[in-house]
Amino acid sequence: AIFPSLIKRGSLFITDSEFSKNELLDFFPSVAGRVVSVPLGADSLFCPRDSAAITPTLERYGLLPGNYTLSVGTIEPRKNIERLIEAYSQLPFDLRMQYPLVLIGGSGWNSQHIHQLIATYSAQGWLKYLRFVPDLDMAMIYSGARLFACISHYEGFGLPVLEAMASGVPVISSDVASLPEVGGNAVLYVNPNQTEQ
């Protein structure tokens, strides 16, 4: 009841992506002409750094510069972490051990099965779950990644993709929702429902 009332009274609505703007227009066509998208920007903490600058931080997390794949986001079905883990598990074991998959993010809804997978593969040594890390450490961990993966089913914007690109890290991303808008032609896109991609 509150949202329709705001829609009637609001003179301007701001979304963080054209995708979100179009979703708002789909649900509330009456806001046409009163909604604009203003994309987010990455914090200046996210920038390329040389190995010497990031090594001390990475060592605290058991990581080496350029030797891991990173994914950042809440552990929940919408983020498609289970499929990312499944795809990673199909890589040759030696490759997984050389370039472990590092997950950063809090526990979200309906995530018990995903946490079981994380525990299983963490025990094998090729997956690391760091949960929450402070902002500066997060920026250092982004900078040290060999690759960043975001294969989410849905993002209103997809700030981690932008943070990875700002950090100078190659990105693999889903080809859905706002993610192609954020990544433009600088990202390798995959279908989030096809594990082999």
C-alpha positions, 0 to 999 in steps of 0.5 A: 500500500505504501509503494503505490502511494509513493508512485502517485506522489513522487516527482522523480524516481532514480534507479541504478541501471536501465534494467532496474528502470525498465523493471519499474516501468513494467510494474508502474507504467505511470512513472514514465517520464519521471524515472532516470537511471544513474549507474553506480561507481566503484569506490576508489579503493578498487584499483590495480595494485602490484604484488608487493602492495597486496602480498601482506594482506593476501598472506593473512588469508592464505592467498597468493597474488594472481593465483585464485578465482574470486566471487563476491556476494551473499551465499544464496540461490539467486547468486548461483554460487552452487553452479559456480562451485559445480563448474569449478569442480569439473576443472582438473584437480591440479588446476583447482589446487593451483587456482582455488575458488575464493568466495566472500559473502555473508550467508543468505536465505535458503543456503544450507545446501550451498554451505554443505558444498562449500564445506566439502570442497574446502576440505579438499583444499581448492575452495576458500570461504572467507565470509566477511572481510574489511573493505581495504582487505576486500580491495586488496583481494580483488586486486590479487585475483586471477579472475573474477566470476559473477554468474548470478541469476539476477542483479539490479546493478552488479557492483562486484563486477564493476569493482573487479573491472576497476581492480584490473581483473578479468571478469566472467559474468552472467549474460542476464539482468543488468550485468551486460549493462555494467560489464559492457564489452569488457566482460566474458558472458555466460549463460548462468543456467549452463554449467559447461559455459 
